[in-house]
Amino acid sequence: LRPAGGREEDVTADAEVAALAALYGRAAQANDAGTLRDLFDPSARLWGLAEDGSVATDSRDEWLARVAARAPGPGGEAEVESVEVTGPAAALARVRVAVGGQAWRDTLSLLKVGGAWRVVAKVWQAAP
């Protein structure tokens, strides 16, 4: 998070983005499509590498349909690795999610829209 001496609004933004990232991690670990829908802007896109090395991309709703079809996560863990507020309405968060022997590192791009932070893009990759 931001070093001491930052402006109050910067510290608030850091805390808001960190809270959203933590909620994202818990929802992703639990396959909670309803909470994830609330966190992502309807126009959000998700990007990653498919098993064959090609670029895979989904809309929010395509991804959430797959999430909703999964059983709740069997435990696991989620960790917010970093948060960076890059401006008054833009931020990045990196979250590691592990479920059932698989782990991903997700980089979330966020915008503050209508006074609320929303994920507008996600880039994912398998994590060791």
N, C-alpha and C positions, 0 to 999 in steps of 0.2 A: 504494500500500500504506500501511499504518499508519505514522504518524510515529514517529520515535525516542522512546523513553520509554514505549512501550506495554508491557503485561504480556507475559511470555514466551509464555503460552498464546495471546494474541492474535496475536503474530508467527507462531507455529506454525500457527494457523488460517489466517492470511493466506497463508502459503506453501502449505499444503495446497490451499486453494481456487484459488490461482493456478496450481498444478501441474495440477489437474483441468481448469481452464479452458483451459490450453495443450494438454492432451491432447485435449480436446473439439475445439478448433480444428483440430488436425492430423487427427483422425479425420473431422471434417465435410468438410474439404478433400479427403480421400482417399476419401470415401464408404465408410468402414470401419464397416459396420453392427454388427459384433461388438463393437468397442470402444465404440461409442455405446450399445449395449444395456447394457454393463457400467456406464456412467456414469449412466444414467437409472433412476430408480425405476420399477418396473412400472406404477404408477398415474399417471405423469407425463402432463401434457397440453401440447400445443404450440399456440400462438395466433399469428395474423398476419393481414394483410390480403390477400384474394384480389385478382386483377387487376380485378374489377368493383367493388372497394371494400368488399365484405362481409367480415365476420369469418370467417376460416377456422380450424378447430380439428381436431386429430387426437389420437388416443391415441399413446403411444410406439410400440406395435406397428404401427399403421397407417403412421406415418411411416417406421419402420425397414424395412417391406416395400418402400416406394418407394426408400429409400436403397440397399437390397440389390440392387435391379434395375438400378441405374445402374452404368456402367463406373467404374473407379477414376479419381479426379480427374486431369486432365492438368497437374499442377503447380498453381500458384496460391499463395495465401498465407493465413495465419491470424495474427491479432494479438489478444492480450488487451489490451483498452483500459482496463479498470478492474476492481477487485475490492473489495468492501466486505463485511466480516464484521459483521453487524448484531447478533449475540448469540452465545452459546456454541454454538448449534446452527442458526444461520440465516445465510445469506450471499447476495450477488448478484454476478454477474460479467457483464461485457459483452465480447463477442468479435466481431470482424469477420472474416468468411471470404469469400475471393474465389476463384472457380474459373471457368475458361472464359469470361471476360468478364462474369460476373455477380458481384455482391457482396451480402452480407447482414450486418446487424448483429443479433446474437442477444443477448438479455438472459436470463440463466439464473438461476433461483431455486433455491437449494440448501438442503437440510436435512442435518444430521449425524444419521444413523440407524444405531444399532448400532455407533457409533464410526467410521463412514465417511461421507464427504460424498457425496450423491446429488443429481442434478438432479431436481427435482419439477415444474418448469414452465419452459417456454421461450416467450418472445415474440420474434418475428422481424419484420424489416422490410427491404426493399431498401435498400441503402446506395449512396451516390453513388460 
